[in-house]
Amino acid sequence: MSAVDDYILELLNIEKRFPGVQALKGVDFRLKKGEVHALVGENGAGKSTLMKIIMGIYTKDDGRIVLEGDEIDIRTPEEAHAQGIGMIFQELSLIPQLNVAQNIFLGNEPLRRLNFLNNRRLYSRTRDLMEKYNVREHFGLKDRIMNLSRGYCQIVEVLKALSRDTRVLIMDEPTASLTKEEEDTLYQIIMNLKSRGVSIIYISHRLEEIFRNCDRVTVLRDGNLVSTEKVSDVTMEGLIEMMTGKKLEAAARHGRGEGNASGDEKNVLIKVQGLCWKHRLHDVDFHVNYGEVVGVTGLMGSGKSEIARALFGIEAYDKGSIFMEGEEVYIKSPSDAVGLGLALVPEDRRYEGLMLMHSVEENVALPLVGDLTRWGWFQRKTARERVKGQVGQLDIKTPSLKQKTEYLSGGNQQKVVVAKWLTKKPKLLILDEPTVGIDVNTKAELRGLIRKMVKDESCGVLLFSSDLNEVIQVSDRIIVLYRGEVIKEYSNTVQVKEEYLHRAIQGIIKE
C-alpha cells in the first residue's frame, strides 16, 4: 500500500479569508487511517477554522479536500455527516431533558412505517453501541442527560457521532472540563476507536495529552502550517517553540512585577479562601491588593472562568469564604457583586457582556441606571457626559454614540464592555480573557489601560487569561491553575519566563 493510500483525509493548500484577516494560508493536513492526529497551536492559529471547513460550517476560499482518494466539496454539516465525518465541539449539543438513547440518535432516529419512532430499535441500537465501546457500566440507556456528569455527557457526544458510522472524528478540547477518572474513560474509548480503524483529529492545549494519546502532531501558527511530526520525534519544549515561533524568554513587562504575596497587609482588597465548586474548583486560595494586577492563567478547563463567575455571583460556589477589605461577604448574585464594587468583563462579550442591538450609549450607560435614577426619572444628560468621557478615554471607534454595538469591530465591542464598568469606578475589575479575538493594537491599548487603572491604587484587577505573554507583561503577581487547583504562585514576575508558565500550566512545576 502506498503512502497516499494510507490517508483517509487530505486537506491540500487550504485558504480562508475573513474581512481584514487571512485565517488560513495554504495549509496542508493529512490524516491517516486509524491514527490519532493532534492539531495544536496558540489562540488564533487557525485550528478551529480548519476544522469548521472540514465540517462544512465554513467554505474554503481555495484548496482541495480529498476523502479516501476522491476530491469532495463539503458545504454543510449534513454533507460532512453523510461522508462519515463528525465533530465533538467544546460546547456540548445535548438536550438535558432527553435521555441517553434519545440524544444519541437525535435527528437520526430509527423509524417505522408512516414515520413513527421505533422505540424498540432506538434502545436496541443504543445498547449495541454502548457494548461495542464498553461504556455500559457508566450510565443507562434511559438516564437523563441532566443527571450525568460532564465527563459522561462527553462520552454520549462521542457515541452520538459514532451512531452515524463516523470514519473521521474531530475532538475539540475533549477533556477541558473532565475529572481525572472521566479522562481515563475517554482515553480508553479513544484507543478502542483507533483499534477499530476510526481516524481521530485531536485538538488540545494540554500538551501532555498529545504525548499520551496521539501518533502524529501538526502545528499551526498564524494561519500557516509549521510542521507535521511523529509525536515520538518531538519534545514538549520543541512543540512549544513551534507553536510560539520563538525561543521562550521573558517578555517585556508593563507591570511592576513585585506583587505582595503575603495577603496580610492592610491594603488587601479581596481575599478568597478554600473556594470549591463541583469538581472544577478545589480549595482555591488567593488575594488581590489595591493597586495590583493579579494574573491567573491555566489551560482551558483549569477553572479560570469558574472562579470569575463565582466571584461575580453568576455561579453559586459550594464551599469557601470571600473577604472584602477584611470583612467576610456573601455574593449570591451579580447585583450583590456590583454592590460590593466588583465588575466583570466576561469571556463571551457578544452574549454575556453586550446588548448588540442597542447603541453604544445604552450599553455603556446601563450600569448607571440605578445610580442616576431619581424619583423614577433617569438623568440622561449626566449619563451621556459620563459615556462620552469613557468613549473618549478608551478611544472607542464609533461614528456616534447612537451606533448599534453589533456594527462595531470586535476590539471596539470589547472596549464598550470595559467602558460600561469603568463608569461605575469599581474596586475590583475582573477580566476574563479580555483580549481574545481582537487585533494587536487594541490588545496593547487594553493592556496599557489595565496598568493605568491601578496606578493610583484606588482599585485592583484580577486578570484571567490563557495568553501567557499577556499575563507576564501586565501582572504584578501570577497564579497558575491546574485542574481546578492553585499549583504555583509567582510573586516576582520579573523573573518569570514564558517557558516556566508553559510548563506550569501543563502541571509540570520546575523552579
C-alpha positions in Angstrom: 0.0 0.0 0.0 1.4 3.4 -0.9 1.8 6.3 1.5 -1.1 8.1 -0.4 -3.4 5.1 0.2 -2.7 5.4 3.9 -4.5 8.7 4.1 -8.3 8.8 4.7 -8.5 12.6 4.6 -6.3 15.2 2.9 -6.6 19.0 3.1 -4.4 20.5 0.4 -3.4 24.2 0.2 -6.5 25.3 2.1 -7.0 29.1 2.3 -9.7 31.0 4.2 -10.2 34.8 4.4 -12.4 36.9 6.6 -12.8 40.7 6.4 -9.4 42.1 7.3 -7.6 38.9 8.0 -6.4 35.7 6.3 -7.2 32.9 8.7 -5.6 30.1 6.7 -2.7 30.5 4.3 -2.2 27.4 2.1 -2.5 24.8 4.9 -1.9 21.1 4.2 -3.2 18.5 6.7 -3.2 14.7 6.1 -4.9 12.2 8.3 -4.0 8.5 8.2 -6.5 5.7 8.6 -6.8 4.6 12.2 -4.5 7.2 13.7 -4.9 9.9 16.4 -3.5 13.1 14.9 -3.1 16.1 17.1 -3.7 19.6 15.8 -2.1 22.3 18.0 -1.4 26.0 18.0 -1.9 29.1 20.1 -5.2 31.0 20.1 -5.9 32.4 16.6 -3.6 29.9 14.9 -6.4 28.6 12.6 -7.2 25.3 14.2 -11.0 25.9 14.6 -11.3 27.5 11.2 -9.7 24.4 9.5 -12.0 22.1 11.4 -15.1 24.1 10.5 -14.1 23.8 6.9 -13.9 20.1 7.2 -17.4 20.1 8.8 -18.9 22.4 6.2 -19.6 25.2 8.7 -17.2 27.4 6.7 -16.5 27.2 2.9 -12.9 27.3 1.9 -11.7 30.1 -0.5 -9.1 27.9 -2.1 -7.6 24.4 -1.9 -8.8 20.8 -2.1 -10.4 18.2 0.2 -9.7 14.6 -0.6 -11.5 11.8 1.2 -10.1 8.3 0.5 -8.7 9.3 -2.8 -11.8 11.2 -4.1 -12.0 15.0 -4.1 -15.1 16.3 -2.4 -16.7 19.6 -1.6 -18.3 19.8 1.8 -20.8 22.7 2.0 -22.9 21.8 5.1 -22.6 19.8 8.3 -25.1 17.4 6.9 -22.9 16.7 3.9 -20.0 16.1 6.3 -22.0 13.6 8.3 -23.0 11.9 5.1 -19.3 11.4 4.3 -18.7 9.9 7.7 -17.1 12.9 9.3 -18.2 14.0 12.8 -17.1 16.6 15.3 -17.4 17.0 19.1 -17.3 20.6 19.9 -16.2 22.3 23.1 -19.8 23.2 23.9 -21.9 20.1 24.1 -25.0 19.9 22.0 -27.1 17.6 24.1 -30.7 18.2 25.3 -30.7 17.9 29.1 -34.3 16.7 29.4 -33.9 13.8 27.0 -32.3 10.5 27.9 -29.1 9.0 26.6 -30.6 7.0 23.8 -32.8 9.9 22.6 -29.8 12.2 22.5 -27.5 9.7 20.7 -30.0 9.3 17.8 -31.4 12.8 17.8 -32.1 13.8 14.2 -31.2 10.2 13.1 -34.0 8.3 14.8 -34.9 4.8 13.7 -38.4 5.0 12.2 -41.3 2.6 11.5 -43.8 3.0 8.7 -45.5 6.4 8.5 -42.5 7.9 10.2 -43.4 6.7 13.7 -40.5 6.4 16.1 -39.3 2.8 16.6 -38.5 2.9 20.3 -37.5 -0.8 20.5 -34.9 -0.3 17.8 -33.8 3.0 19.3 -32.9 1.3 22.6 -31.5 -1.8 20.9 -29.1 0.2 18.7 -28.0 2.3 21.7 -27.4 -0.8 23.8 -25.3 -2.3 21.0 -23.3 0.9 20.6 -22.6 1.1 24.3 -21.5 -2.5 24.5 -19.3 -2.1 21.4 -17.3 0.7 23.1 -17.5 -0.7 26.6 -19.4 2.1 28.4 -22.4 0.2 29.7 -21.2 0.4 33.3 -21.1 4.2 33.4 -24.8 5.1 32.7 -28.0 3.6 31.5 -30.0 3.9 28.2 -32.7 5.9 29.8 -30.7 8.1 32.1 -31.4 11.8 31.5 -28.6 13.9 30.4 -29.3 16.4 33.2 -28.3 13.8 35.7 -25.0 12.8 34.2 -21.6 14.3 34.9 -19.8 16.5 32.3 -17.5 13.6 31.5 -20.3 11.1 30.8 -22.0 13.7 28.7 -18.8 13.9 26.7 -19.0 10.2 26.2 -22.6 10.4 25.0 -21.4 13.0 22.4 -18.8 10.5 21.2 -21.5 7.8 20.9 -23.8 10.3 19.1 -21.1 10.9 16.5 -20.3 7.2 16.1 -24.0 6.3 15.6 -23.7 7.8 12.1 -20.9 5.3 11.1 -18.3 8.0 11.5 -14.9 7.3 9.9 -13.3 10.6 10.9 -13.9 12.1 14.3 -12.8 15.5 15.3 -12.4 16.1 19.1 -12.1 19.8 20.1 -10.7 20.1 23.7 -12.5 16.9 24.8 -11.0 16.9 28.3 -11.3 20.6 29.2 -13.9 20.1 31.9 -13.4 16.4 32.9 -12.2 14.9 36.1 -9.1 12.6 36.0 -11.3 9.5 36.2 -13.5 10.7 33.4 -10.4 11.5 31.3 -9.2 7.9 31.7 -12.6 6.6 30.5 -12.4 8.9 27.4 -8.8 7.8 26.7 -9.9 4.1 26.7 -12.7 4.9 24.2 -10.1 6.7 22.0 -7.9 3.6 22.0 -11.0 1.5 21.2 -11.9 3.7 18.3 -8.3 3.6 17.0 -8.3 -0.2 17.1 -11.5 -0.3 15.1 -10.0 1.9 12.4 -11.6 5.2 13.2 -9.4 8.2 12.5 -9.3 11.0 15.1 -8.2 14.6 14.8 -7.4 15.7 18.4 -7.3 19.3 19.4 -6.0 20.2 22.8 -4.0 22.8 24.7 -2.9 20.2 27.2 0.3 19.0 25.6 0.7 16.0 27.9 -2.4 14.6 26.3 -0.7 14.8 22.9 2.2 12.7 24.1 -0.2 10.2 25.8 -2.8 9.7 23.0 -1.5 10.8 19.6 0.5 9.3 16.8 1.4 12.5 14.9 1.1 16.2 15.5 0.5 19.1 13.2 1.4 22.6 14.4 -0.3 25.8 13.0 0.8 29.3 13.7 -0.8 32.5 12.5 -2.7 30.6 9.8 0.4 28.8 8.5 1.4 25.2 8.6 4.6 25.0 10.7 5.3 21.3 10.7 3.8 17.8 10.9 5.9 15.3 13.0 5.6 11.9 14.7 4.9 12.5 18.4 7.7 10.2 19.2 10.2 12.5 17.4 9.3 15.8 19.3 9.7 17.0 22.8 7.3 19.3 24.8 9.9 22.1 24.6 10.2 21.7 20.8 6.4 21.6 20.4 6.1 24.8 22.4 8.7 26.5 20.3 7.0 25.5 17.1 3.7 26.9 18.5 5.1 30.2 19.6 7.7 30.7 16.9 10.5 31.7 19.3 12.8 30.6 22.0 10.8 31.2 25.1 12.4 34.1 27.0 11.0 36.7 29.4 8.6 39.1 27.7 8.7 42.9 28.1 6.7 44.0 31.1 4.3 46.8 31.9 3.7 45.7 35.5 5.9 46.4 38.5 6.5 42.6 38.8 6.8 42.9 42.6 3.5 41.7 43.9 2.7 41.2 47.6 2.1 37.5 48.2 1.6 37.6 51.9 -2.1 38.9 51.9 -1.6 40.2 55.4 -1.2 43.9 54.6 -3.9 46.5 55.2 -4.3 47.2 51.5 -5.7 43.8 50.7 -8.8 44.4 48.6 -10.2 40.9 48.3 -9.2 37.5 49.8 -10.6 34.1 48.7 -10.1 31.1 50.9 -11.0 27.4 50.2 -13.2 28.1 47.2 -14.8 24.9 45.9 -17.3 24.3 43.1 -18.5 20.9 42.0 -15.4 19.0 40.6 -14.0 22.1 38.9 -12.5 24.1 41.8 -10.7 22.6 44.7 -9.7 24.7 47.8 -8.6 27.8 45.8 -6.9 30.5 47.8 -5.7 33.9 46.6 -5.9 37.6 47.2 -5.7 40.9 45.3 -4.3 44.1 46.8 -5.3 47.7 45.9 -3.0 48.9 43.1 -2.2 45.4 41.9 -2.9 43.3 38.8 -3.0 39.6 39.7 -2.8 37.4 36.6 -4.5 33.9 36.7 -3.6 31.5 34.0 -4.1 27.9 33.1 -5.3 25.6 30.3 -8.9 25.5 29.2 -10.9 23.8 31.9 -8.4 24.7 34.6 -11.0 26.7 36.4 -10.3 30.3 35.4 -13.8 31.2 34.2 -15.4 29.3 37.1 -13.6 31.5 39.6 -14.6 34.6 37.7 -18.3 33.6 37.6 -18.3 32.5 41.3 -16.9 35.8 42.4 -19.4 37.7 40.4 -22.3 35.7 41.7 -23.2 34.0 38.5 -22.5 30.5 39.8 -23.1 29.5 43.4 -19.9 28.0 44.8 -20.2 25.0 47.1 -17.7 26.0 49.8 -15.3 28.7 50.7 -15.0 32.3 52.1 -14.7 35.7 50.4 -13.4 38.7 52.3 -13.6 42.3 51.0 -11.3 44.7 52.9 -11.1 42.2 55.8 -14.8 41.6 56.2 -16.5 38.3 55.0 -19.1 38.9 52.3 -21.7 36.6 50.7 -22.1 37.1 46.9 -25.2 35.3 45.8 -26.0 37.3 42.6 -24.3 39.8 40.2 -26.2 42.6 41.9 -24.5 41.6 45.2 -21.2 41.7 43.4 -21.8 45.1 41.8 -23.0 46.5 45.2 -19.7 45.5 46.7 -17.7 47.2 44.0 -16.9 44.3 41.7 -17.2 44.4 37.9 -16.8 41.6 35.4 -15.8 41.7 31.7 -16.9 38.2 30.7 -15.1 35.9 28.3 -18.0 35.9 25.8 -18.6 39.6 25.2 -21.2 39.2 22.5 -23.6 37.0 24.5 -22.8 38.0 28.1 -21.3 41.4 28.0 -23.3 43.4 25.5 -26.8 44.2 24.1 -25.8 44.0 20.5 -29.0 45.5 19.1 -28.7 48.6 21.4 -26.5 51.6 21.0 -23.0 52.3 22.4 -24.5 54.9 24.7 -27.2 52.5 26.0 -24.6 49.8 26.6 -22.1 52.0 28.4 -24.8 53.7 30.5 -26.5 50.5 31.6 -24.7 50.2 35.0 -25.5 53.8 35.8 -29.3 53.3 35.7 -29.6 52.7 39.4 -27.2 55.5 40.4 -28.7 58.2 38.2 -32.4 57.5 38.6 -34.2 59.9 40.9 -38.0 59.6 41.6 -38.4 57.4 38.6 -36.5 59.7 36.2 -33.2 58.8 34.6 -30.7 61.6 34.4 -29.9 61.1 30.8 -27.8 64.2 30.3 -25.5 63.3 33.2 -25.2 59.7 31.9 -24.4 60.9 28.4 -21.5 63.1 29.7 -20.0 60.1 31.6 -20.4 57.9 28.5 -18.7 60.5 26.3 -15.8 60.6 28.8 -15.3 56.8 28.7 -15.7 56.5 25.0 -13.0 59.2 24.6 -10.7 57.7 27.2 -10.8 54.3 25.6 -10.7 55.7 22.1 -13.8 53.7 21.0 -14.1 53.9 17.2 -17.8 54.7 16.6 -19.5 57.1 14.2 -21.7 58.2 17.1 -23.0 57.2 20.5 -26.2 56.1 18.7 -24.4 53.4 16.7 -25.6 49.9 17.3 -22.9 47.9 19.1 -23.3 44.9 16.8 -21.7 47.0 13.9 -18.5 47.8 15.8 -15.3 45.8 15.4 -14.6 43.1 17.9 -11.9 45.2 19.6 -14.3 48.2 19.9 -17.0 45.9 21.3 -14.6 44.8 24.0 -13.8 48.4 24.8 -17.5 49.1 25.2 -17.8 46.2 27.8 -14.8 47.7 29.7 -16.2 51.2 29.4 -19.6 50.4 30.9 -17.9 49.1 34.0 -15.4 51.9 34.3 -18.3 54.3 34.6 -19.0 52.6 38.0 -15.4 53.1 39.2 -15.2 49.5 40.5 -12.9 48.5 43.4 -12.1 45.2 41.7 -12.3 44.7 37.9 -12.4 41.0 36.9 -11.3 40.4 33.3 -11.9 37.0 31.8 -9.9 36.5 28.6 -10.2 40.3 27.7 -8.1 40.3 24.6 -9.3 37.1 22.8 -10.3 37.7 19.2 -9.1 41.4 18.9 -6.3 42.9 16.9 -2.8 43.6 18.2 -3.2 47.3 18.6 -6.3 47.1 20.6 -4.7 44.4 22.8 -1.9 46.8 23.5 -4.3 49.6 24.3 -6.3 47.4 26.8 -3.1 46.2 28.5 -2.0 49.8 28.9 -5.4 50.7 30.3 -5.2 47.9 32.9 -1.9 49.3 34.2 -3.3 52.8 34.2 -6.3 51.8 36.3 -4.3 50.5 39.2 -1.7 53.3 39.1 -3.3 55.4 41.9 -4.0 52.3 44.0 -7.8 53.0 44.1 -8.7 49.6 42.7 -7.3 46.2 41.8 -7.5 44.0 38.7 -8.0 40.2 38.5 -6.9 39.1 35.1 -7.9 35.6 33.9 -6.0 34.9 30.6 -4.6 31.9 28.7 -2.3 34.3 26.8 0.9 33.7 28.7 2.7 36.7 27.1 -0.1 38.9 28.2 -0.1 37.6 31.8 3.7 38.2 32.1 3.5 41.7 30.6 0.6 43.0 32.7 0.7 41.3 36.1 2.4 42.1 39.4 1.8 38.5 40.6 0.8 35.4 38.6 -1.3 32.4 39.9 -1.3 29.2 37.9 -4.3 26.9 37.9 -4.2 23.2 37.0 -7.3 21.0 37.2 -9.1 23.5 39.4 -6.3 23.9 41.9 -3.7 26.6 42.5 -0.4 24.9 41.9 2.0 27.8 41.7 2.2 31.5 42.5 4.9 33.8 41.1 5.2 36.9 43.4 8.1 38.4 41.4 7.1 38.3 37.7 10.4 39.9 36.6 12.0 36.5 37.0 9.2 34.6 35.1 9.9 33.3 31.6 7.2 32.2 29.2 8.8 28.7 29.3 8.1 28.5 33.0 4.5 29.2 32.6 4.1 26.8 29.7 5.5 24.1 31.9 3.4 25.1 34.9 0.0 25.1 33.1 0.8 21.6 31.9 1.2 20.6 35.6 5.0 20.4 35.4 6.5 22.6 38.1 10.1 23.4 37.7 11.7 26.1 39.9 
